[in-house]
């Protein structure tokens, strides 16, 4: 009796591994584009909207154009999409006037809209994974004990550069840049912003490093096939 012919496991497993990696980033791009379109519809101030969302306007095409040569992990794709939506909401309303932040302020009895603080936490939390992925894949730092502290330092440096960008906007725009600065009368707002980014980056490295390493290993393995 002839033996039954078994299907090749290689031909079955490869599509199953590739489909999620293709469909998830595509779905995230659709969500981000839709969110940006809604954000751009009658924003509070068009100039503030542009300043707040310029990172998405530049970053999204860059990620799409390099997706084949330098695909990102699903974890990073999800975090970048979430950060883009945070920026889109802040750009539409301005960070000091986001309705969700007003509800939290009133509910908790705070003296300011906390959406700006949340935005700067994200400014550290998401770039930490981005920096970690770039360093892991393009430098000898993968697996090094220096990877975590250098990642946090890079995020804090980016936050400081962003604060200087806000400072330049204030010097050039004067009171017209108040919505972009979103200080809400706090003289220590710049320091709080950088501190929030530091907390976000540190928490991200502590919570997501193992998951990120697994996805980096899977991405490297699939890329060698």
C-alpha positions as a LaTeX table, in Angstrom:
\begin{tabular}{lrrr}
\hline
Residue & $x$ (\AA) & $y$ (\AA) & $z$ (\AA) \\
\hline
Unk1 & 0.00 & 0.00 & 0.00 \\
Unk2 & 1.45 & 3.40 & $-0.92$ \\
Unk3 & 2.14 & 5.72 & 1.94 \\
Unk4 & $-0.05$ & 8.86 & 2.17 \\
Unk5 & 1.61 & 11.99 & 0.91 \\
Unk6 & 1.98 & 14.57 & 3.68 \\
Unk7 & 1.77 & 18.27 & 2.94 \\
Unk8 & 5.00 & 20.13 & 3.29 \\
Unk9 & 5.04 & 21.95 & 6.66 \\
Unk10 & 7.19 & 24.69 & 5.21 \\
Unk11 & 4.60 & 25.75 & 2.66 \\
Unk12 & 1.86 & 25.84 & 5.27 \\
Unk13 & 3.74 & 27.63 & 8.03 \\
Unk14 & 5.26 & 30.48 & 6.05 \\
Unk15 & 1.97 & 32.15 & 5.02 \\
Unk16 & 0.60 & 31.81 & 8.55 \\
Unk17 & 3.65 & 33.61 & 9.94 \\
Unk18 & 3.67 & 36.35 & 7.33 \\
Unk19 & $-0.01$ & 37.28 & 7.20 \\
Unk20 & $-0.26$ & 38.83 & 10.71 \\
Unk21 & 2.86 & 40.88 & 10.13 \\
Unk22 & 1.43 & 42.24 & 6.86 \\
Unk23 & $-2.15$ & 42.85 & 7.90 \\
Unk24 & $-1.52$ & 44.46 & 11.30 \\
Unk25 & 0.71 & 47.33 & 10.07 \\
Unk26 & $-1.67$ & 47.92 & 7.16 \\
Unk27 & $-4.64$ & 48.15 & 9.50 \\
Unk28 & $-2.72$ & 50.49 & 11.78 \\
Unk29 & $-1.85$ & 52.78 & 8.87 \\
Unk30 & $-5.55$ & 52.98 & 7.96 \\
Unk31 & $-6.46$ & 53.84 & 11.56 \\
Unk32 & $-3.77$ & 56.53 & 11.79 \\
Unk33 & $-4.71$ & 58.10 & 8.45 \\
Unk34 & $-8.37$ & 58.19 & 9.50 \\
Unk35 & $-7.42$ & 59.71 & 12.86 \\
Unk36 & $-5.28$ & 62.35 & 11.20 \\
Unk37 & $-8.06$ & 63.22 & 8.76 \\
Unk38 & $-10.51$ & 63.73 & 11.63 \\
Unk39 & $-7.91$ & 65.71 & 13.55 \\
Unk40 & $-7.32$ & 68.03 & 10.59 \\
Unk41 & $-11.06$ & 68.77 & 10.26 \\
Unk42 & $-11.57$ & 72.26 & 11.72 \\
Unk43 & $-8.84$ & 72.13 & 14.38 \\
Unk44 & $-8.74$ & 74.73 & 17.16 \\
Unk45 & $-5.75$ & 76.37 & 15.50 \\
Unk46 & $-4.27$ & 75.17 & 12.16 \\
Unk47 & $-0.73$ & 76.26 & 13.05 \\
Unk48 & $-0.83$ & 74.44 & 16.39 \\
Unk49 & $-2.22$ & 71.37 & 14.64 \\
Unk50 & 0.70 & 71.36 & 12.22 \\
Unk51 & 3.29 & 71.80 & 14.96 \\
Unk52 & 1.80 & 69.01 & 17.07 \\
Unk53 & 1.29 & 66.48 & 14.26 \\
Unk54 & 4.37 & 67.15 & 12.12 \\
Unk55 & 5.97 & 64.04 & 13.64 \\
Unk56 & 3.17 & 61.90 & 12.21 \\
Unk57 & 3.19 & 63.68 & 8.85 \\
Unk58 & 6.90 & 62.90 & 8.50 \\
Unk59 & 7.09 & 59.58 & 10.33 \\
Unk60 & 4.18 & 57.73 & 8.76 \\
Unk61 & 5.40 & 58.02 & 5.14 \\
Unk62 & 8.91 & 57.10 & 6.29 \\
Unk63 & 7.69 & 53.91 & 7.97 \\
Unk64 & 5.58 & 52.96 & 4.95 \\
Unk65 & 8.39 & 53.59 & 2.45 \\
Unk66 & 10.92 & 51.52 & 4.42 \\
Unk67 & 8.54 & 48.72 & 5.45 \\
Unk68 & 10.12 & 46.12 & 3.13 \\
Unk69 & 13.75 & 47.00 & 3.71 \\
Unk70 & 13.38 & 47.65 & 7.44 \\
Unk71 & 10.11 & 46.17 & 8.79 \\
Unk72 & 9.26 & 47.04 & 12.37 \\
Unk73 & 8.06 & 44.72 & 15.11 \\
Unk74 & 4.33 & 44.54 & 15.72 \\
Unk75 & 4.86 & 45.95 & 19.21 \\
Unk76 & 6.54 & 49.06 & 17.85 \\
Unk77 & 3.93 & 49.46 & 15.11 \\
Unk78 & 1.11 & 49.40 & 17.68 \\
Unk79 & 2.87 & 51.88 & 19.94 \\
Unk80 & 3.66 & 54.27 & 17.08 \\
Unk81 & 0.01 & 54.16 & 15.98 \\
Unk82 & $-1.19$ & 54.85 & 19.53 \\
Unk83 & 1.25 & 57.76 & 19.86 \\
Unk84 & 0.12 & 59.17 & 16.51 \\
Unk85 & $-3.49$ & 59.21 & 17.73 \\
Unk86 & $-2.45$ & 60.95 & 20.95 \\
Unk87 & $-0.70$ & 63.62 & 18.88 \\
Unk88 & $-3.71$ & 63.91 & 16.55 \\
Unk89 & $-6.09$ & 64.53 & 19.46 \\
Unk90 & $-3.72$ & 67.04 & 21.05 \\
Unk91 & $-3.26$ & 68.81 & 17.74 \\
Unk92 & $-6.98$ & 69.08 & 17.10 \\
Unk93 & $-8.01$ & 70.49 & 20.48 \\
Unk94 & $-4.61$ & 71.72 & 21.78 \\
Unk95 & $-3.28$ & 69.83 & 24.78 \\
Unk96 & $-4.70$ & 72.24 & 27.31 \\
Unk97 & $-8.25$ & 71.87 & 25.98 \\
Unk98 & $-8.72$ & 68.18 & 25.23 \\
Unk99 & $-12.22$ & 67.29 & 26.55 \\
Unk100 & $-11.08$ & 63.98 & 28.04 \\
Unk101 & $-8.45$ & 65.85 & 30.03 \\
Unk102 & $-11.06$ & 68.30 & 31.24 \\
Unk103 & $-13.22$ & 65.43 & 32.50 \\
Unk104 & $-10.25$ & 63.92 & 34.35 \\
Unk105 & $-9.35$ & 67.33 & 35.81 \\
Unk106 & $-12.89$ & 67.93 & 37.05 \\
Unk107 & $-13.34$ & 64.36 & 38.29 \\
Unk108 & $-10.11$ & 64.30 & 40.26 \\
Unk109 & $-10.16$ & 67.94 & 41.33 \\
Unk110 & $-6.92$ & 68.81 & 39.54 \\
Unk111 & $-5.81$ & 72.37 & 38.85 \\
Unk112 & $-4.96$ & 71.74 & 35.17 \\
Unk113 & $-5.85$ & 69.58 & 32.18 \\
Unk114 & $-3.56$ & 66.52 & 32.53 \\
Unk115 & $-3.58$ & 65.51 & 28.84 \\
Unk116 & $-0.31$ & 67.37 & 28.33 \\
Unk117 & 1.33 & 65.29 & 31.06 \\
Unk118 & $-0.02$ & 62.12 & 29.44 \\
Unk119 & 1.33 & 63.25 & 26.09 \\
Unk120 & 4.82 & 63.65 & 27.51 \\
Unk121 & 4.64 & 60.27 & 29.23 \\
Unk122 & 3.94 & 58.86 & 25.78 \\
Unk123 & 6.83 & 60.93 & 24.45 \\
Unk124 & 9.11 & 58.74 & 26.54 \\
Unk125 & 7.16 & 55.46 & 26.53 \\
Unk126 & 6.89 & 55.00 & 22.76 \\
Unk127 & 10.26 & 56.38 & 21.59 \\
Unk128 & 11.94 & 54.06 & 24.11 \\
Unk129 & 10.83 & 51.04 & 22.08 \\
Unk130 & 11.75 & 52.81 & 18.83 \\
Unk131 & 15.24 & 53.67 & 20.08 \\
Unk132 & 15.67 & 50.20 & 21.55 \\
Unk133 & 14.72 & 48.58 & 18.25 \\
Unk134 & 17.04 & 50.77 & 16.20 \\
Unk135 & 19.96 & 50.20 & 18.56 \\
Unk136 & 19.29 & 46.45 & 18.77 \\
Unk137 & 19.21 & 46.04 & 15.01 \\
Unk138 & 21.87 & 48.49 & 13.84 \\
Unk139 & 24.50 & 48.45 & 16.58 \\
Unk140 & 26.41 & 45.94 & 18.73 \\
Unk141 & 24.30 & 46.89 & 21.76 \\
Unk142 & 21.76 & 44.06 & 21.49 \\
Unk143 & 22.01 & 42.02 & 24.66 \\
Unk144 & 24.31 & 44.58 & 26.26 \\
Unk145 & 23.64 & 45.93 & 29.73 \\
Unk146 & 24.16 & 49.39 & 28.24 \\
Unk147 & 21.11 & 49.10 & 25.97 \\
Unk148 & 18.54 & 50.06 & 28.63 \\
Unk149 & 20.30 & 53.13 & 30.09 \\
Unk150 & 21.30 & 54.44 & 26.67 \\
Unk151 & 17.73 & 54.03 & 25.47 \\
Unk152 & 16.40 & 56.07 & 28.39 \\
Unk153 & 19.12 & 58.71 & 27.88 \\
Unk154 & 18.22 & 59.02 & 24.18 \\
Unk155 & 14.54 & 59.54 & 25.05 \\
Unk156 & 15.41 & 62.19 & 27.63 \\
Unk157 & 17.64 & 63.92 & 25.09 \\
Unk158 & 14.81 & 63.90 & 22.55 \\
Unk159 & 12.47 & 65.40 & 25.15 \\
Unk160 & 15.00 & 68.17 & 25.84 \\
Unk161 & 15.30 & 68.89 & 22.11 \\
Unk162 & 11.51 & 69.06 & 21.86 \\
Unk163 & 11.43 & 71.59 & 24.70 \\
Unk164 & 13.94 & 73.72 & 22.84 \\
Unk165 & 11.73 & 73.42 & 19.80 \\
Unk166 & 8.84 & 74.76 & 21.90 \\
Unk167 & 11.09 & 77.54 & 23.19 \\
Unk168 & 11.96 & 78.55 & 19.62 \\
Unk169 & 8.26 & 78.54 & 18.71 \\
Unk170 & 7.53 & 80.79 & 21.68 \\
Unk171 & 10.28 & 83.23 & 20.73 \\
Unk172 & 9.12 & 83.38 & 17.12 \\
Unk173 & 5.36 & 83.27 & 17.68 \\
Unk174 & 5.03 & 85.09 & 20.99 \\
Unk175 & 1.56 & 84.74 & 22.50 \\
Unk176 & 0.42 & 82.99 & 19.33 \\
Unk177 & 2.44 & 79.94 & 20.48 \\
Unk178 & 0.63 & 79.64 & 23.84 \\
Unk179 & $-1.64$ & 76.84 & 22.60 \\
Unk180 & 1.41 & 74.91 & 21.38 \\
Unk181 & 3.29 & 75.36 & 24.66 \\
Unk182 & 0.28 & 74.35 & 26.81 \\
Unk183 & 2.03 & 75.47 & 29.99 \\
Unk184 & $-1.31$ & 76.37 & 31.63 \\
Unk185 & 0.42 & 78.86 & 33.90 \\
Unk186 & 2.94 & 76.38 & 35.33 \\
Unk187 & 6.42 & 77.94 & 35.51 \\
Unk188 & 7.90 & 74.44 & 35.92 \\
Unk189 & 6.08 & 72.99 & 32.91 \\
Unk190 & 9.28 & 72.38 & 30.94 \\
Unk191 & 10.85 & 70.42 & 33.78 \\
Unk192 & 7.64 & 68.44 & 34.32 \\
Unk193 & 7.50 & 67.58 & 30.62 \\
Unk194 & 11.02 & 66.16 & 30.62 \\
Unk195 & 10.42 & 64.33 & 33.89 \\
Unk196 & 7.29 & 62.72 & 32.46 \\
Unk197 & 9.23 & 61.61 & 29.39 \\
Unk198 & 11.91 & 60.13 & 31.67 \\
Unk199 & 9.28 & 58.19 & 33.62 \\
Unk200 & 7.62 & 56.99 & 30.43 \\
Unk201 & 10.90 & 55.75 & 28.92 \\
Unk202 & 11.96 & 54.00 & 32.14 \\
Unk203 & 8.61 & 52.25 & 32.57 \\
Unk204 & 8.61 & 51.20 & 28.91 \\
Unk205 & 12.06 & 49.60 & 29.16 \\
Unk206 & 11.14 & 47.80 & 32.39 \\
Unk207 & 7.79 & 46.48 & 31.17 \\
Unk208 & 8.30 & 45.77 & 27.47 \\
Unk209 & 11.93 & 44.64 & 27.04 \\
Unk210 & 11.24 & 40.90 & 27.21 \\
Unk211 & 8.30 & 41.06 & 24.83 \\
Unk212 & 10.29 & 43.29 & 22.53 \\
Unk213 & 13.25 & 40.90 & 22.54 \\
Unk214 & 10.97 & 37.99 & 21.55 \\
Unk215 & 9.55 & 39.95 & 18.65 \\
Unk216 & 13.00 & 41.08 & 17.55 \\
Unk217 & 14.18 & 37.47 & 17.54 \\
Unk218 & 11.14 & 36.37 & 15.54 \\
Unk219 & 11.65 & 39.22 & 13.08 \\
Unk220 & 15.32 & 38.31 & 12.62 \\
Unk221 & 14.48 & 34.63 & 12.15 \\
Unk222 & 11.79 & 35.27 & 9.54 \\
Unk223 & 14.07 & 37.68 & 7.71 \\
Unk224 & 16.70 & 34.98 & 7.21 \\
Unk225 & 14.29 & 32.60 & 5.46 \\
\hline
\end{tabular}
